Amino acid sequence: MTHALDLAWTLGEVALKLSGTIVGDGSVCIASVGIDSRDVATDSLFVAIRGEAFDGHDFAADAYAGGAVAVVVERGRCQDIETRIEVDETLEALRELGVMRRDELTIPVIAITGSTGKTSTKDLLSAGIDGSWASPRSFNNEVGVPLTVLATPDDATALIVEVGSRGAGHITWLARVVRPDVAIVTNLGVVHLETFGSEDGLADAKYELIEALDGNGTAVVPSDEPRLHRPNPARRITFGPRPADIVVEAHGTTANGSSTYRIRALGQAHEGMLAMAGIHHAFNAAAAIGAAIALGLDVAPFVERMQSASGSDWRMDVHQGSFTVVNDAYNANPQSVASALETVATMPGRSIAVLGPMAELGPVCQREHTRMGELARQLGFGTLIVVGPDHGYGIGGGDIVVHATDIGGAHDTLTAILRPGDTVLIKASRSAGLERLAGELIEDAKR
């Protein structure tokens, strides 16, 4: 994806910022920055990022031929490209380009991390803050965060950034490009323990975003998460159950899964319904309200605008036909699976779940899969179809569990048991690819 800049930079200015060596005309201006050679804008600067499965240097010549005015490459690479900036490491260079754009911004910056709810909270804030800029997708890693900052228009009223973490130091590495005024931690859970090592290690890693406030700004954190309530000179706003600054007094769902809430903030109760489906969104909404208060916004109109947020693809995406498909296949961890199961259990018809593995849980893998199987059974799900390795679902789910080797097998099982009026949940970690099954079922439901 290419991200447009409102302010042109010369290659000479960029090379100086990157401590790079310029080859070619340094007076050339760039209008955008990109990393995808298939989506090159005229007058863009192409940054050749090296990933696990690809090397952008292999496509730099294509980008240059396709309209890029220059490329950023690592020293000694792509010597046949006429205009280039050579640097020690291109990922570091992309971050520094983000820093360069961040230095120009005078608008408030809201950064969001957490085990679940980052994208949904971003979507709620984006709808609630008129004229704000946020990435259209979940760009929350060392590539996506700089690209989000780089894309910020000059007329934006606020910048909203998701910040993910796969381990200690990741958020700290991104702190220079983010430099938040408000730091939200949506929640903590048992995600990615293979890389975090422990639940305390996960909390420490997420707390890096609060440390990025550097004693200024406001931290917005769950009221019931003591691991985040640490001495810090920054202002703190809490949300969640009592006692909290932003209290979720009640939450539930409508018949189609939309989130309902009653939230008390600054002594005023706000009741409503979000366009998003999911019982958990009341807490994301409370976090968003906390950020709005931190920025000094008028809460009532913010809440009214927030309710229109539609959410992102494959996240509690409800499709109604002869039966209802809830496509929540974007990712999965114990918190998000529990919330999805609880939401679907409140919806009409028989409840059926199709679950794949929850990845990277490390030492708690079997415990958490077993717990989700137990929850599905306790909530009254008639069938739990497990796609791929069981990891313990069957232990907890008992006689409601049906195993499917692959997506085709799961589809065959569903075809045999689905009846008009049923509601079926599709959820797993991204590696399972269950969005393909969701797509097939959505088409089936239209017939």
C-alpha positions in Angstrom: 0.0 0.0 0.0 1.2 3.5 -0.8 0.5 6.3 1.6 0.3 9.9 0.4 2.1 12.7 2.2 0.7 16.2 2.2 4.2 17.7 2.4 6.9 17.1 -0.2 10.4 16.2 1.0 13.5 16.2 -1.1 15.7 13.2 -1.4 18.5 15.2 0.1 16.5 15.9 3.2 15.5 12.3 3.5 19.0 11.0 3.1 20.2 13.3 5.8 17.5 12.1 8.2 18.3 8.5 7.4 22.1 9.0 7.7 22.1 7.5 4.2 24.2 7.9 1.1 22.3 9.5 -1.8 23.0 8.4 -5.4 21.4 10.6 -8.0 19.7 14.0 -7.8 19.1 15.1 -4.2 16.8 17.9 -5.2 14.1 15.4 -6.4 10.9 15.7 -4.4 8.9 12.7 -3.1 5.1 12.8 -2.6 4.6 9.4 -1.0 6.3 6.4 0.6 5.5 2.8 -0.3 6.8 -0.7 0.3 4.7 -2.6 -2.2 6.0 -2.6 -5.8 2.6 -3.6 -7.0 1.1 -0.4 -5.8 3.5 2.4 -6.7 2.4 6.0 -7.0 4.0 8.6 -9.2 6.7 10.5 -7.4 6.9 7.9 -4.6 9.8 6.7 -2.5 10.0 2.9 -2.4 11.5 1.4 0.7 12.9 -2.2 0.1 11.9 -4.0 3.3 13.2 -7.5 4.0 10.6 -9.8 5.5 10.5 -13.4 6.5 9.0 -14.5 3.2 10.1 -11.8 0.8 12.9 -9.3 0.1 11.8 -5.9 -1.2 15.2 -5.5 -2.9 14.0 -8.1 -5.4 11.2 -5.8 -6.5 13.0 -2.4 -6.2 13.7 -2.2 -9.9 10.0 -2.9 -10.7 9.0 -0.1 -8.3 11.4 2.3 -9.9 10.2 1.4 -13.4 6.6 1.8 -12.2 6.9 5.4 -11.1 8.9 5.6 -7.9 11.4 8.5 -8.2 13.9 6.8 -5.9 14.3 3.7 -3.7 15.8 3.2 -0.3 18.0 0.1 -0.2 20.7 -1.4 2.0 24.2 -0.7 1.1 25.6 -2.6 -1.8 22.2 -3.6 -3.1 20.4 -2.6 -6.3 23.4 -0.8 -7.8 21.8 -0.6 -11.2 19.0 1.7 -10.0 19.9 5.3 -11.0 18.4 7.2 -8.1 18.6 5.6 -4.6 19.4 6.2 -1.0 21.7 3.5 0.6 21.2 2.8 4.3 22.5 0.3 6.8 19.0 -1.3 7.4 15.8 -0.5 5.6 13.4 -1.3 8.4 15.2 1.2 10.6 15.0 3.7 7.7 11.2 3.2 7.4 10.9 3.9 11.1 13.0 7.1 10.7 10.8 8.3 7.9 7.9 7.8 10.3 9.7 9.9 12.9 10.3 12.6 10.3 6.5 12.8 9.7 5.7 12.6 13.4 8.0 15.6 14.0 5.8 17.6 11.7 2.5 16.8 13.5 1.0 19.1 16.1 -2.3 17.1 16.5 -2.9 14.8 19.5 -1.8 11.2 19.0 -3.7 8.3 20.6 -1.9 4.9 20.7 -3.6 1.6 21.5 -2.2 -1.7 22.6 -3.7 -4.7 24.4 -4.3 -8.5 24.0 -7.6 -7.9 22.3 -9.7 -5.0 21.1 -7.0 -2.8 19.6 -8.6 -2.5 16.1 -12.2 -2.2 17.5 -11.1 0.5 19.9 -9.3 2.3 17.0 -12.5 2.1 14.9 -14.6 3.5 17.8 -12.2 6.4 18.3 -12.0 7.0 14.6 -15.8 7.3 14.3 -16.0 9.4 17.5 -13.3 12.0 16.7 -14.4 13.9 13.7 -11.7 14.4 11.1 -9.2 12.0 12.8 -6.8 9.7 10.9 -6.4 6.0 11.6 -5.1 3.2 9.4 -7.9 1.5 7.4 -6.6 -1.9 8.5 -4.7 -3.5 11.5 -1.3 -1.9 10.7 0.2 -2.4 14.2 3.7 -3.8 13.7 7.1 -2.3 12.9 6.1 -1.8 9.3 2.5 -0.8 9.7 3.0 1.8 12.5 5.4 4.0 10.5 3.2 3.7 7.4 0.2 4.8 9.5 2.1 7.8 10.8 3.4 8.7 7.3 0.0 8.7 5.9 -1.4 11.3 8.3 -3.0 14.2 6.3 -2.1 17.7 7.2 -5.8 18.5 8.0 -6.3 15.5 10.4 -7.6 16.5 13.8 -6.0 13.5 15.6 -3.9 10.5 14.8 -5.0 7.1 16.1 -2.4 4.3 16.0 -2.6 0.6 16.9 0.6 -0.7 18.4 1.1 -4.4 18.7 3.8 -6.3 20.5 5.3 -9.8 20.0 7.7 -9.5 22.8 9.8 -7.3 25.2 11.1 -4.1 23.5 8.9 -4.1 20.5 6.7 -1.2 21.6 9.8 0.7 22.9 11.3 0.3 19.4 8.2 2.0 18.0 8.0 4.7 20.7 10.0 7.2 18.7 7.6 7.2 15.8 4.5 7.1 18.0 5.2 9.5 20.9 1.6 9.3 22.2 -0.4 11.9 24.1 -2.8 9.2 25.2 -1.8 5.6 25.7 -4.6 3.0 25.9 -4.1 -0.6 27.1 -7.4 -2.4 26.3 -6.7 -5.5 28.4 -4.2 -8.2 29.3 -4.6 -11.9 28.6 -2.7 -15.0 27.8 -1.7 -14.3 24.2 1.6 -15.0 22.6 3.1 -16.6 25.8 5.5 -18.5 23.5 7.3 -15.1 22.9 6.4 -13.2 26.1 7.5 -16.1 28.3 4.9 -15.4 31.1 1.8 -13.4 31.9 3.9 -10.9 33.8 6.2 -10.6 30.8 3.2 -9.8 28.6 2.1 -7.1 31.1 5.6 -5.5 31.1 5.7 -5.5 27.3 2.3 -3.8 27.0 3.3 -1.3 29.7 6.0 0.0 27.4 3.3 2.0 25.7 2.6 3.9 29.0 6.3 4.4 29.4 6.3 6.0 26.0 4.3 8.8 27.4 7.6 9.8 29.2 5.7 11.3 32.1 3.4 13.4 30.0 -0.1 12.8 28.6 -2.7 10.3 29.9 -2.7 6.5 30.3 -6.1 4.8 29.9 -6.1 1.4 31.5 -8.6 -1.3 32.8 -9.7 -0.7 36.4 -9.5 -4.4 37.2 -5.9 -5.0 35.9 -3.5 -4.3 38.8 -0.4 -5.2 36.7 -1.0 -1.9 34.8 -1.5 0.3 37.9 2.2 1.2 38.5 3.7 4.5 39.7 3.9 6.8 36.7 4.0 10.6 36.5 1.5 10.5 33.7 -2.2 11.1 34.3 -4.3 7.9 34.6 -7.9 7.3 33.6 -9.4 3.9 34.5 -12.3 2.1 32.8 -14.3 -1.1 33.4 -16.2 -2.3 36.4 -16.4 -0.3 39.6 -14.4 1.3 41.0 -13.3 3.1 37.8 -13.3 6.6 36.3 -15.4 5.3 33.3 -17.7 2.6 34.7 -19.4 0.0 32.5 -22.6 -0.3 34.5 -24.3 -2.8 32.1 -23.6 -4.5 28.8 -25.3 -7.0 26.5 -26.3 -7.7 22.9 -29.3 -7.4 20.6 -30.8 -10.2 18.7 -28.3 -9.7 15.9 -25.3 -9.5 18.2 -24.9 -5.7 18.3 -23.3 -4.4 21.5 -25.5 -2.6 24.0 -24.1 -0.6 27.0 -24.7 1.7 29.9 -21.5 3.6 30.7 -21.1 6.3 33.3 -18.5 9.0 32.7 -17.9 12.3 34.5 -21.1 11.6 36.5 -23.3 11.2 33.3 -24.8 7.9 32.2 -24.6 7.1 28.4 -26.8 4.3 27.1 -26.8 3.1 23.5 -26.1 0.4 21.0 -23.0 0.1 18.8 -23.1 -0.9 15.1 -20.5 -3.5 16.0 -21.4 -7.0 17.1 -19.8 -8.4 20.3 -20.7 -8.3 24.0 -17.1 -7.2 24.8 -17.3 -3.9 22.8 -18.8 -2.1 25.8 -15.4 -2.1 27.4 -13.7 -1.0 24.2 -16.2 1.9 24.1 -15.4 2.8 27.7 -11.7 2.9 26.8 -12.5 5.1 23.8 -14.5 7.5 26.1 -11.5 7.6 28.4 -9.4 8.8 25.6 -11.9 11.4 24.6 -12.0 12.8 28.1 -8.2 12.8 28.1 -8.3 15.0 25.0 -10.9 17.3 26.6 -13.6 16.4 24.1 -17.3 16.8 24.8 -18.4 13.3 25.7 -22.0 13.3 24.5 -21.4 14.1 20.8 -18.4 11.8 20.9 -20.5 8.9 22.1 -23.2 9.6 19.5 -20.6 9.5 16.7 -18.8 6.5 18.1 -22.0 4.4 17.9 -21.8 4.4 14.1 -18.4 2.6 13.9 -18.9 -0.4 11.7 -15.7 -2.3 12.6 -13.3 -4.2 10.4 -13.6 -7.2 8.2 -13.6 -10.7 9.8 -14.2 -9.4 13.3 -17.7 -10.4 14.6 -19.0 -9.8 11.0 -22.6 -10.9 11.1 -24.2 -12.2 7.9 -27.9 -13.2 8.0 -29.6 -15.5 5.5 -31.4 -18.8 5.9 -29.0 -19.2 8.8 -26.7 -16.6 10.4 -22.9 -16.7 10.0 -20.7 -14.8 12.5 -17.3 -14.4 10.8 -14.8 -13.7 13.5 -11.9 -15.5 11.7 -9.4 -12.7 11.9 -7.6 -14.0 15.0 -8.2 -15.8 18.2 -7.1 -15.9 21.8 -8.9 -17.0 25.0 -10.4 -13.6 25.7 -11.7 -13.1 22.2 -13.0 -16.7 21.8 -14.9 -16.4 25.1 -16.5 -13.1 24.1 -17.5 -14.5 20.7 -19.1 -17.6 22.3 -20.9 -15.5 24.8 -22.2 -13.2 22.1 -23.4 -16.0 19.8 -25.1 -17.8 22.7 -27.4 -14.8 23.1 -28.4 -14.8 19.4 -31.5 -16.6 18.1 -31.6 -20.2 16.9 -29.3 -23.1 17.7 -25.7 -22.1 18.5 -23.0 -23.9 16.6 -19.3 -23.0 16.8 -16.4 -23.8 14.4 -13.1 -23.2 16.2 -9.6 -23.7 15.1 -6.4 -23.5 17.2 -5.5 -20.5 19.3 -1.9 -20.1 18.4 1.2 -19.2 20.5 -0.3 -19.9 23.9 2.8 -21.8 25.0 2.5 -23.6 28.4 -1.2 -22.7 28.8 -2.2 -24.1 25.4 -4.1 -27.2 26.5 -5.6 -25.5 29.6 -7.1 -22.6 27.6 -8.4 -24.8 24.7 -10.1 -27.1 27.3 -11.6 -24.0 29.0 -13.1 -22.8 25.7 -14.5 -26.2 25.1 -16.1 -26.2 28.5 -17.5 -22.7 28.0 -19.1 -23.7 24.7 -20.8 -26.6 26.4 -21.9 -24.5 29.4 -23.4 -21.8 27.1 -25.6 -24.4 25.4 -23.8 -24.8 22.0 -25.3 -27.8 20.3 -22.2 -28.6 18.3 -18.5 -27.5 18.4 -16.6 -28.4 15.3 -12.9 -28.4 15.8 -10.8 -27.8 12.7 -7.3 -29.2 12.8 -5.5 -30.1 16.0 -7.8 -30.4 19.0 -5.3 -29.0 21.6 -7.9 -29.8 24.4 -11.2 -28.5 23.0 -12.5 -32.1 23.1 -11.6 -32.5 26.8 -13.8 -29.6 27.8 -16.5 -29.8 25.1 -17.3 -33.5 25.7 -20.0 -35.0 23.5 -20.7 -31.7 21.6 -17.3 -31.9 19.8 -17.0 -33.0 16.2 -13.5 -33.1 14.7 -12.7 -32.0 11.2 -9.3 -32.5 9.6 -9.6 -29.5 7.3 -11.9 -26.7 6.1 -13.5 -29.1 3.5 -14.4 -31.6 6.3 -15.9 -28.8 8.4 -18.0 -27.6 5.5 -19.3 -31.1 4.9 -20.2 -31.5 8.6 -22.0 -28.1 8.6 -23.9 -28.9 5.4 -25.3 -32.1 7.1 -26.4 -30.4 10.3 -27.3 -26.8 9.6 -31.0 -25.8 9.8 -32.8 -22.6 8.9 -32.5 -20.1 11.8 -29.2 -21.5 13.2 -26.3 -19.2 14.2 -22.8 -20.4 13.4 -19.6 -18.8 14.7 -16.3 -19.2 12.8 -13.2 -18.3 14.8 -9.5 -19.3 15.0 -6.1 -17.8 14.8 -5.1 -16.4 11.3 -2.9 -19.4 10.5 -6.0 -21.6 10.3 -7.5 -19.6 7.4 -11.1 -20.1 8.5 -12.2 -17.0 6.7 -12.4 -19.3 3.6 -15.0 -21.4 5.4 -16.9 -18.4 6.5 -17.0 -17.1 2.9 -18.4 -20.5 1.7 -21.1 -20.5 4.5 -22.1 -16.9 3.8 -22.8 -18.0 0.2 -24.7 -21.1 1.4 -26.9 -18.9 3.6 -28.0 -16.8 0.6 -29.4 -19.8 -1.2 
